[in-house]
Amino acid sequence: MAYFGTGKTDAALADLDKALNGRPKWGPIYLDRASIYLSMNKYDLAIADLDKAIEYTSELNLKDMAIRNRSQAFLEKGEIAAAEADASQAISNEPKNPTGYLRRGYIFLTQNNLDAARGNFEYALQLDRFYIPSLLSLGSVELVQGNGDAALKNFDEAIRVDRDAGTLARRCFARAFLKQDFGAAMSDCNEAAAKQPENAYVFDIRAFLYLQMQRYDDAIKDYNAALVLNPHLASSLYGRNVAERASGDISKADADLASAKSINANIEREFGKPIVLGVADANN
């Protein structure tokens, strides 16, 4: 599927459903479909598919991937004990795989234990010093703690490892969040959009940059683009509400705010905050 992971969720789900009709016990397809459900914040559906992936998959690496991803889904639902159990099982099964420690770091973040989270992210980097999710997560922790220079250093290192759209977009967000060097931030976001023009999160982040620059018309255009690619993206609905409200279009802003809250009840609290836990890492 050429469009898998690009935001064309309906088409991707249709293809996966078709595949499962022919092979209803094909574990890897349940794993793929669960990743899409995670991106849509449909955690119960993701967990149901991950249960089947674990049951039907014989390959240990894919089974452990499903366990790690189920840990994330439980965490997103706020079921911390279940998330911890899966993360611990993943680490026990593969103690040299950095992703288990990444997942456990995420759990500590939900408990506001930044030091323990940092310790897990750093241990993951000891296992693989080029492990981009941990570099990005450390950078986000630094942002949360107000260490902008240290945050950018981690994002810079991630980009040196792999100059892909996701890492560029995260550094763009960091600069937008810090309200510094908007020109460099825009360069990163533009490059990310050129590399992945069907990635909704890239447009969502560039729109946030436009918000920080008070370029509200441009922000609305990019939020529109993000929502075409992923209509379930609460941050884009909420951000467009902010831009519309600043532009005086209150009725549209109210509608977008209601839609955003229907997808993510915590969006007002979470919007514009550093991204540490996210579906971008769901396939690890």
Secondary structure as the mmCIF struct_conf table of DSSP 4:
data_model
#
loop_
_struct_conf.conf_type_id
_struct_conf.id
_struct_conf.beg_label_comp_id
_struct_conf.beg_label_asym_id
_struct_conf.beg_label_seq_id
_struct_conf.end_label_comp_id
_struct_conf.end_label_asym_id
_struct_conf.end_label_seq_id
TURN_TY1_P TURN_TY1_P1 ALA A 2 GLY A 7
HELX_RH_AL_P HELX_RH_AL_P1 THR A 9 GLY A 22
TURN_TY1_P TURN_TY1_P2 PRO A 24 LYS A 25
HELX_RH_AL_P HELX_RH_AL_P2 GLY A 27 SER A 39
TURN_TY1_P TURN_TY1_P3 MET A 40 ASN A 41
HELX_RH_AL_P HELX_RH_AL_P3 TYR A 43 TYR A 56
HELX_RH_AL_P HELX_RH_AL_P4 LEU A 60 LYS A 77
TURN_TY1_P TURN_TY1_P4 GLY A 78 GLY A 78
HELX_RH_AL_P HELX_RH_AL_P5 ILE A 80 ASN A 93
TURN_TY1_P TURN_TY1_P5 PRO A 95 LYS A 96
HELX_RH_AL_P HELX_RH_AL_P6 PRO A 98 THR A 110
TURN_TY1_P TURN_TY1_P6 GLN A 111 ASN A 112
HELX_RH_AL_P HELX_RH_AL_P7 LEU A 114 LEU A 127
TURN_TY1_P TURN_TY1_P7 ARG A 129 PHE A 130
HELX_RH_AL_P HELX_RH_AL_P8 ILE A 132 VAL A 144
TURN_TY1_P TURN_TY1_P8 GLN A 145 GLY A 146
HELX_RH_AL_P HELX_RH_AL_P9 GLY A 148 VAL A 161
HELX_RH_AL_P HELX_RH_AL_P10 ALA A 165 LEU A 178
TURN_TY1_P TURN_TY1_P9 LYS A 179 LYS A 179
HELX_RH_AL_P HELX_RH_AL_P11 PHE A 182 LYS A 195
TURN_TY1_P TURN_TY1_P10 PRO A 197 GLU A 198
HELX_RH_AL_P HELX_RH_AL_P12 ALA A 200 GLN A 212
TURN_TY1_P TURN_TY1_P11 MET A 213 GLN A 214
HELX_RH_AL_P HELX_RH_AL_P13 TYR A 216 LEU A 229
TURN_TY1_P TURN_TY1_P12 PRO A 231 HIS A 232
HELX_RH_AL_P HELX_RH_AL_P14 ALA A 234 ALA A 246
TURN_TY1_P TURN_TY1_P13 SER A 247 GLY A 248
HELX_RH_AL_P HELX_RH_AL_P15 ILE A 250 ILE A 263
TURN_TY1_P TURN_TY1_P14 ALA A 265 ASN A 266
HELX_RH_AL_P HELX_RH_AL_P16 ILE A 267 GLU A 270
TURN_TY1_P TURN_TY1_P15 PHE A 271 GLY A 272
BEND BEND1 LYS A 273 LYS A 273
BEND BEND2 LEU A 277 LEU A 277
HELX_RH_3T_P HELX_RH_3T_P1 VAL A 279 ASP A 281
TURN_TY1_P TURN_TY1_P16 ALA A 282 ASN A 283
#
